[in-house]
Amino acid sequence: METKEVQQVSKREQKKTINRENIINAAIELFSSKPFAEVSMRTIAKHANVSPGLIYQYFDDQQHLFMTAFKIESANLLIVLQQTIEGQEHQLELLTTKYIEYMYTHDNLYQMMTYFMLENEQHGNVSQELRDIIDQLFSLFKEALSLHLPEENLKNAVQLYFASLNGLLITYKNLPGRSKDATWQHMKQLTDLLIVTIKRQEK
């Protein structure tokens, strides 16, 4: 009897895990294809094939769900960037190339980050948590830039560097009239120029 009860509990937990994963996957897909304000909990529930009421057993509201989805997508980026520069020389070059490459090929995170930046005021309390994630990115950028720039310039340099990389992505990622390979090569040339410009300020 005990074994049967344990099995039933295990099945319920499995079902909960599957439901949660389905909801998160649906949220990632929807938040990366539409602005935050256009993605309702009801729409996510329908996409995940669960009832609208059930979704609130896992997530408090739309912002909580967005935060969870964004954390999952950005955590992978942070891991890749950390592994890329760990113990390596030429950190700035490696970090720049890997960031552009990752965001160019991982559309979900790119779109979610773009929508967030364009409509930041829509996110309310979530904004601070998302800024914490951005701060982790900034910490990696600061480490690489500190090898070339004086301490007093680092704060502004990190912000300019981040804005420049995302500006390149927004401008060229989906620009029509070029093949993906040609677009990537052009973006690589521009990031190389960005690195050269930074290094001209070397202390």
GITAPE-V723767 format. One record per residue. N is the residue number from 0. RES is the residue in three letters. SS is DSSP state (2 for helix, 1 for strand, 0 for the rest). PHI is phi as a letter, one per 40 degrees, with the letter a starting at -180 (999 if undefined). D_LAST is the distance of its C-alpha to the last C-alpha in Angstrom with 1 decimal. Layout:
BEGIN
N/RES/SS/PHI/D_LAST  N/RES/SS/PHI/D_LAST
END
This chain:
BEGIN
0/MET/0/999/73.1  1/GLU/2/c/69.9  2/THR/2/c/68.4  3/LYS/2/c/69.3  4/GLU/2/c/67.8  5/VAL/2/c/64.6  6/GLN/2/c/64.5  7/GLN/2/c/65.1  8/VAL/2/c/62.2  9/SER/2/c/60.0  10/LYS/2/c/61.0  11/ARG/2/c/60.2  12/GLU/2/c/56.8  13/GLN/2/c/56.2  14/LYS/2/c/57.3  15/LYS/2/c/55.0  16/THR/2/c/52.0  17/ILE/2/c/53.0  18/ASN/2/d/53.5  19/ARG/2/c/50.1  20/GLU/2/c/48.4  21/ASN/2/c/50.4  22/ILE/2/c/49.5  23/ILE/2/c/45.7  24/ASN/2/c/45.9  25/ALA/2/c/47.8  26/ALA/2/c/45.3  27/ILE/2/d/42.4  28/GLU/2/c/44.3  29/LEU/2/c/45.4  30/PHE/2/c/42.2  31/SER/0/c/40.4  32/SER/0/b/43.0  33/LYS/0/a/43.7  34/PRO/0/c/42.1  35/PHE/2/d/42.4  36/ALA/2/c/45.2  37/GLU/2/c/47.3  38/VAL/0/b/47.4  39/SER/0/c/50.2  40/MET/2/c/51.1  41/ARG/2/c/54.5  42/THR/2/c/52.9  43/ILE/2/c/50.7  44/ALA/2/c/53.9  45/LYS/2/c/55.8  46/HIS/2/c/53.1  47/ALA/2/c/53.1  48/ASN/0/g/56.9  49/VAL/0/b/57.3  50/SER/0/c/59.0  51/PRO/2/d/57.2  52/GLY/2/c/58.4  53/LEU/2/c/57.1  54/ILE/2/c/53.5  55/TYR/0/c/53.4  56/GLN/0/c/54.3  57/TYR/0/b/50.9  58/PHE/0/b/48.7  59/ASP/0/c/49.1  60/ASP/0/a/48.2  61/GLN/2/d/46.3  62/GLN/2/c/43.0  63/HIS/2/d/43.4  64/LEU/2/c/44.1  65/PHE/2/d/41.2  66/MET/2/c/38.9  67/THR/2/c/40.4  68/ALA/2/c/40.1  69/PHE/2/c/36.5  70/LYS/2/c/35.5  71/ILE/2/c/37.2  72/GLU/2/c/35.5  73/SER/2/c/32.0  74/ALA/2/c/32.4  75/ASN/2/c/32.8  76/LEU/2/c/29.6  77/LEU/2/c/27.6  78/ILE/2/c/29.3  79/VAL/2/c/28.5  80/LEU/2/c/24.8  81/GLN/2/c/24.6  82/GLN/2/c/26.6  83/THR/2/c/24.5  84/ILE/2/c/21.1  85/GLU/0/d/22.8  86/GLY/0/g/21.8  87/GLN/0/b/20.3  88/GLU/0/c/17.3  89/HIS/0/f/15.9  90/GLN/2/d/16.4  91/LEU/2/c/15.0  92/GLU/2/c/17.4  93/LEU/2/c/20.2  94/LEU/2/c/20.0  95/THR/2/c/19.9  96/THR/2/c/22.8  97/LYS/2/c/24.8  98/TYR/2/c/24.6  99/ILE/2/c/25.8  100/GLU/2/c/28.4  101/TYR/2/c/29.7  102/MET/2/c/30.1  103/TYR/2/c/31.6  104/THR/2/b/34.2  105/HIS/0/b/34.9  106/ASP/2/c/36.5  107/ASN/2/d/37.8  108/LEU/2/c/34.4  109/TYR/2/d/33.0  110/GLN/2/c/36.1  111/MET/2/c/36.3  112/MET/2/c/32.7  113/THR/2/c/33.3  114/TYR/2/c/36.5  115/PHE/2/c/35.0  116/MET/2/c/32.2  117/LEU/2/c/34.8  118/GLU/0/b/37.4  119/ASN/2/d/35.5  120/GLU/2/c/38.2  121/GLN/2/c/40.8  122/HIS/2/c/39.5  123/GLY/0/f/40.2  124/ASN/0/c/39.6  125/VAL/2/c/38.0  126/SER/2/d/34.9  127/GLN/2/c/33.4  128/GLU/2/c/34.0  129/LEU/2/c/32.4  130/ARG/2/c/29.3  131/ASP/2/c/29.2  132/ILE/2/c/29.0  133/ILE/2/d/26.2  134/ASP/2/c/24.3  135/GLN/2/c/24.6  136/LEU/2/c/23.1  137/PHE/2/c/20.2  138/SER/2/c/19.7  139/LEU/2/c/19.3  140/PHE/2/c/17.0  141/LYS/2/c/14.8  142/GLU/2/d/14.8  143/ALA/2/c/13.7  144/LEU/2/c/11.0  145/SER/0/c/9.6  146/LEU/0/c/8.7  147/HIS/0/b/6.2  148/LEU/0/b/5.5  149/PRO/0/c/5.8  150/GLU/2/d/9.5  151/GLU/2/c/11.0  152/ASN/2/c/10.3  153/LEU/2/c/11.6  154/LYS/2/d/15.3  155/ASN/2/c/15.5  156/ALA/2/c/13.4  157/VAL/2/c/15.8  158/GLN/2/c/18.7  159/LEU/2/c/17.8  160/TYR/2/c/17.2  161/PHE/2/c/20.5  162/ALA/2/c/22.3  163/SER/2/c/21.2  164/LEU/2/c/22.5  165/ASN/2/c/25.7  166/GLY/2/c/26.2  167/LEU/2/c/26.2  168/LEU/2/c/28.8  169/ILE/2/c/30.9  170/THR/2/c/31.0  171/TYR/2/b/31.7  172/LYS/0/d/33.0  173/ASN/0/b/36.6  174/LEU/0/c/36.6  175/PRO/0/c/40.0  176/GLY/0/g/40.7  177/ARG/0/b/38.4  178/SER/0/c/39.0  179/LYS/2/c/36.8  180/ASP/2/c/35.4  181/ALA/2/c/34.6  182/THR/2/c/33.0  183/TRP/2/c/30.8  184/GLN/2/c/29.8  185/HIS/2/c/28.9  186/MET/2/c/26.8  187/LYS/2/c/25.0  188/GLN/2/c/24.2  189/LEU/2/c/22.8  190/THR/2/c/20.6  191/ASP/2/c/19.3  192/LEU/2/c/18.5  193/LEU/2/c/16.7  194/ILE/2/c/14.5  195/VAL/2/d/13.8  196/THR/2/c/13.0  197/ILE/2/c/10.5  198/LYS/2/c/8.7  199/ARG/0/c/8.8  200/GLN/0/c/6.4  201/GLU/0/d/3.8  202/LYS/0/c/0.0
END
